[in-house]
């Protein structure tokens, strides 16, 4: 009767097998979320680096305008949104060129 109440001894070496599912989940998480986000950020940085005077752009707030000037010291772009109407926006608020497709211009969190 006492033999029935004893527990079986634990098998040694189960640590790696228990760790593999967590590692597998992290790899899937990386390829589904982190890698595409890095790729998108890289494209955005390239776009901001290639902006020049006269480009038609769209801001994160939905404003369309033509780049009139840059203020590199403050990271500001001056946009011409209508005849004689200029506004200052942060360079980082530009999400795309006005000629791009809507899917590429729409900001996501």
Secondary structure, DSSP 8 states (H G I E B T S, - for coil): -HHHHS-----TT-HHHHHHHHHHHHHHHIIIIIHHHHHHHHHHHHHHHH--TT-EEEETTS-EEEEEEEETTTTEEEEEEETTEEEEEEGGGEEEETTS-HHHHS---
